[in-house]
Amino acid sequence: MQALTRTAIATQSLSGKIALVTGGARGLGEAICRDLAEAGATVIVADIAAEAARQVAGSLADYNAQALALDITDEAQVEAAIAGLLADRGRIDILINNAGTDYTLAVDELTSAQWDRVLDVNLRGPFLLSHHVLPAMKAQGNGQIVNIVSTAAKRAWANASAYHASKWGLLGFSHALHVEGRSHGIKVTAVVSGGMRTPFLLDRFPDIDTATLQDPANVAQTVRFVLTLPAETVIPEITVLPMRETSWP
């Protein structure tokens, strides 16, 4: 019988890639910044919390990291930031739409301003970043966009209506962007993440059972995985759950 031989898989290196990570100053965003920097990417730590972004970039002094103060809901800021990065770096290879927010309130307690804020950060922000990055990626003939979604795009629980609406919307937007990007060599992936041990949950729910949550570094590793797939392959959607996830069957 002829022996089977395993063909080496030509995974993509992140060395020298320019990666823009929103919400990069803490939680999952910080974990992604660290993981991608360790993999050789030049990481742009973008966050509305400018000092926190500088601290994360400073802690990555052994790597090529840069802090960027950015309010992703402000289109003028987004446009200027993208133009500045392209002028300084020459290209943007990776966009990670990670920044997110929420209010834990019932529908009849949630104000219209709070609703708008959640949709602005979680859905409009990723649109703005993608809108302004796409022309450069099209000109390059390649690029990758990863949208950090949530199990909130798959199931619903009380007191998170705006968050659910934004994440369901982001998942749909991500799939639409995947369809549009493929012909230009642009890969788009929605990472549907389960609960993580990050300030996003721990600050709002101090009594949460952390054993049901996962380390954000695990999700960051999944992001790196989809970014290093062979050039001919894309994963439009991937779900990453803790083993004891409570919001998923």
N, C-alpha and C positions, 0 to 999 in steps of 0.2 A: 504494500500500500504506500502511495506517495505521501511523504510527510507534508503536513500543512505548514506553511510559512506565514508569519505575521508581517504585514506591510506596515512600515513606520508611518505614523500619522503626522503630517506636517502642520503642527500647531503654530499659531501666530505668536511672535515675540512682542512684548510690550515695551521693550527697550527703546528709549528715545521717543515714544509716543507722547503726544500732548493730551492730557486728560483733564477736563473741566468737571469738577464735582460740586454740585450745589448742596447747601446744607452740610458742608464739609467740616464744620467746626466741632461737631460732637456726635455721639451716637453712631448710627450706621454710617453716616457720611464720613466721620473721622476714621472709622474702621476701613472703609473703602479707600480713603486717601492713603492710609498706611500700607494696605495690601498692594495697591497699584504702584506706590513708590518703591516698595521692596521688590516689585517685579520689574523695575527699571523705567517706569513711566515718569514723565515730568508732570507733576500733579499741581493743578490750580485749585487751591482750597477756597471755594467761594461761599460766603455766608453773609447774612445781614449783620451778624455779630462780628464786627471787624476785628476787635481785639482777640476774640477767641480764635478767629481764623488765623491771625498772626501767630498765636501761640502754637497751634497745630503745625503750621508751616515751619515755625522755628524748631519744633521738636523733630522735624524731618530734615534737619540741617545736613545730615549725611547724604541726603538725596537732593534732587533738583525739584524743590517745592516752592510754590509762590502763593501768598495770601491775596485774596481779592474780595474787597467789601462790595457786596451786591445785594440789592433788593430785587428779587426776580419778578416782582409784580410791577416794577417800573420799567416800561418798555424803553425809555430813553437810556436808562442805566444799562439795560441788557444790551441794547444796540451798541452803545459806547464800549462796553466791556468786551464784546466779541470783536469789534473792530480793533481795539487796543491789543488784544491777545494775538490776532492775526498779524498786526503790524510788528509786534515784538517777537513772536514765535514762528510766524510764517505759515502755520497751519493749526487746525484743531482736529485731532484724530478721534477723540472719545468725548462724548457728553453723557454724564450721569445725572439725570433729573431725580434728585433724592430729597430735596427740601420739602418739608411738609408741616402741617399744623392742624389743630382740631380744637373744638370746644365740647366738653362733655355736658350737654344740655338737651332736654327734651325739645321737640319741635316747637311747642307753644311757649317755651322759655328762650329759645334762640332768637336773637335779633337779626334783622336783615343785614346789618353791618357785619355781624359775626359770620353769617352765612356767606356773604360776599368775600370776606377775608379768607375763609377756608377754600372756597372755589378759586380765588385769585392765586393763592400760594400753590395749591395742590394740582390745579388743572391749567389755569391760564399761564402760570409761570413756565411749566414744561412746554406749552405751545410757543411762548415767546422765545425761549432758548432755542428750541428746535427750528423755529421760523428763521432766526438770524444765523444759526450755524449751518443750515442746509446748503445755502449757496456755496459756501467754502468747501463743504464736503463733496458737493456735486462737481466742483471745479477740480478737486483732488482726484475724483473718481473712486473714492472710498471714504469710509468713516463708520463709526458705531455709536448708536444712541441706546442707552439703557434707562428705562423708566422704572423707578421703584414703586411698585403698586402695593397691594396688601390683600389679605384674605377678606378685607372689607369690600373688595370688588367682587366677591363671590357669595358672601352671606351677609346677613344684617343682624344687628343687635341694637338695643335701645340707646337713646341719648347720643347718637353719632350720625344723624341724618345727613349733615353737610359733608362729613368725612366719607360716608358711603357714596354719596352722589359724586364727589370729586374723584374717588378711586375707581368707581365704575366707569366714569368718564375717561379717566386716564388710561384704563385698560383698553377701552374702545379707541381712543386716540392713538395709543401705541400700535395697535393692530393696523389701523389705517395708515400710520406712518411707515410701518413695515412694508405694506403693499406699495406705497409710493417710492420708498427708498431703494428697493431691490434692483430696479433697472439702472440705478446710478452707482451700484456697488456699495450702497449704504445698508448696514445691518441694524435692525431695531429689535430690541428684546424687552419684554415686560417681565420683571422679576417680582412675582407675587410672594411676598414674605409674610410668614407667620410672626407671632409675638416674639419680641426680642428684649433682652435686658438692656434697655436704653432709657435715657431720661424722658423720652416721649411717653413711655408707659410708667416708669418708676416714679417720676415726679408727680403724676396725676393720680396714681393708684398705689399709695405706699403699702397697702395691705395685700397687694397681688402676690400670688404664689410664684416666686421666681423659678421654681423647679419646672413650671410649665412653659417657660420661655427659653429662647435660644441665645447663644452668644452672637452679637452682631458680626463678629469676625467670621462666623460660619457663612453668613449671608454674603459678606464681602468676598469670601473665597469663591462663592458661586458666581458673583459678578465677574471676578477675574476669569473664571472658567469660560463663561460665554464670550468674553473678549478674546480668548486665545484659541477658539475653535478654528479649524482649517478654513482657509479663505473661501472655499466653495460652499460652506455650511453656515446656516443661521438657525438659532432657536428663537422663534417669535415670542414664546411664553414659557416660563419655568416657575414652578412653585417650590418654595423652600420652607419647610415646617419644622418646628420643634417636635421631638418624639411624643411629647405630651400636650400637643396643641389642643386648646379648649374651644377654639372658634372654628374648628374644622372637623369633619367626621373621621 
